[in-house]
Amino acid sequence: MSTSTPHARALAALGHDARLSIFRLLVRAGDEGLRVGDIGEHLELAPSTLAHHLSTLVDAGLVVQEKQGREVFNRVDYPAIQAVLSFLTSECCSGVRVHPTEDAA
């Protein structure tokens, strides 16, 4: 399976427990976001592990980072996650045609 589309990359990034925890923590933090150190403290992640997972979320377009002085703040990119949710639900209840299978007997 290829993860070359933006939606596939976003969903693949969320498919890891640590990244999902980071993302959900950032959702709870809201628009203010959290510093890298605060995320590590909340989730008890080593700095190198946290950097790897944050990089994956940023590359997938789900998290934006902003440097403020010496600190890096991380926020959820709400329009990006809304686009993924819209993609997943865009054809809700539009119907699916089921073709009857032929009996092999």
C-alpha positions as CSV (number, residue, x, y, z in Angstrom):
1,M,0.0,0.0,0.0
2,S,1.3,3.4,-0.9
3,T,1.1,6.4,1.4
4,S,1.8,8.9,-1.3
5,T,-1.5,10.8,-1.1
6,P,-1.9,13.5,1.6
7,H,-4.8,11.6,3.2
8,A,-2.9,8.3,3.3
9,R,0.1,10.0,4.8
10,A,-2.0,11.7,7.5
11,L,-3.8,8.5,8.4
12,A,-0.5,6.5,8.4
13,A,1.1,9.1,10.8
14,L,-1.8,8.6,13.2
15,G,-1.5,4.9,13.0
16,H,1.2,4.7,15.7
17,D,0.3,4.9,19.4
18,A,2.9,7.5,20.3
19,R,1.9,9.8,17.5
20,L,-1.8,9.4,18.2
21,S,-1.1,10.3,21.8
22,I,0.9,13.4,20.8
23,F,-1.9,14.4,18.4
24,R,-4.6,14.0,20.9
25,L,-2.6,15.9,23.5
26,L,-2.2,18.8,21.1
27,V,-5.9,18.7,20.3
28,R,-6.6,19.1,24.1
29,A,-4.1,22.0,24.2
30,G,-6.0,23.9,21.6
31,D,-4.8,26.8,19.5
32,E,-2.0,27.7,22.0
33,G,-0.3,24.5,21.4
34,L,2.5,23.1,23.5
35,R,6.2,23.3,23.7
36,V,8.2,20.3,22.7
37,G,9.4,19.8,26.3
38,D,5.9,20.0,27.6
39,I,4.7,17.3,25.3
40,G,7.6,15.0,26.4
41,E,6.8,15.7,30.0
42,H,3.1,14.9,29.6
43,L,3.7,11.7,27.6
44,E,7.0,10.7,29.2
45,L,8.8,10.4,25.9
46,A,12.5,10.7,25.4
47,P,13.5,13.8,23.4
48,S,14.9,11.9,20.5
49,T,11.8,9.7,20.3
50,L,9.5,12.7,20.5
51,A,11.5,14.6,17.8
52,H,11.0,11.6,15.5
53,H,7.3,11.4,16.1
54,L,6.7,15.1,15.8
55,S,8.7,15.2,12.6
56,T,6.4,12.5,11.2
57,L,3.2,14.4,12.2
58,V,4.7,17.6,10.7
59,D,5.6,15.9,7.4
60,A,2.1,14.4,7.3
61,G,0.7,18.0,7.5
62,L,-1.2,17.4,10.8
63,V,1.0,19.5,13.1
64,V,2.5,22.9,12.6
65,Q,5.6,24.1,14.5
66,E,6.3,27.7,15.3
67,K,9.5,28.9,16.8
68,Q,9.1,31.6,19.5
69,G,12.5,32.7,20.8
70,R,14.3,29.5,21.9
71,E,11.1,27.5,22.2
72,V,9.2,25.5,19.5
73,F,5.5,25.4,19.8
74,N,3.4,22.6,18.2
75,R,-0.2,23.0,17.2
76,V,-2.7,20.8,15.4
77,D,-3.4,22.0,11.8
78,Y,-7.2,22.0,12.2
79,P,-7.9,22.7,8.5
80,A,-5.7,19.7,7.5
81,I,-7.4,17.3,9.9
82,Q,-10.8,18.7,8.8
83,A,-9.9,17.9,5.2
84,V,-9.0,14.3,6.2
85,L,-12.3,13.9,8.1
86,S,-14.2,15.3,5.1
87,F,-12.5,12.9,2.8
88,L,-13.4,10.0,5.0
89,T,-17.1,11.0,5.3
90,S,-17.7,12.7,1.9
91,E,-19.7,9.8,0.5
92,C,-21.6,8.9,3.7
93,C,-24.9,7.3,3.0
94,S,-24.6,7.7,-0.8
95,G,-25.4,4.0,-1.3
96,V,-23.4,1.1,-2.5
97,R,-24.5,-1.2,-5.3
98,V,-23.9,-4.8,-4.4
99,H,-23.6,-7.2,-7.3
100,P,-24.9,-10.7,-6.7
101,T,-22.3,-13.4,-6.8
102,E,-22.8,-16.3,-9.2
103,D,-23.2,-19.7,-7.7
104,A,-20.3,-21.8,-8.7
105,A,-22.3,-25.0,-8.5
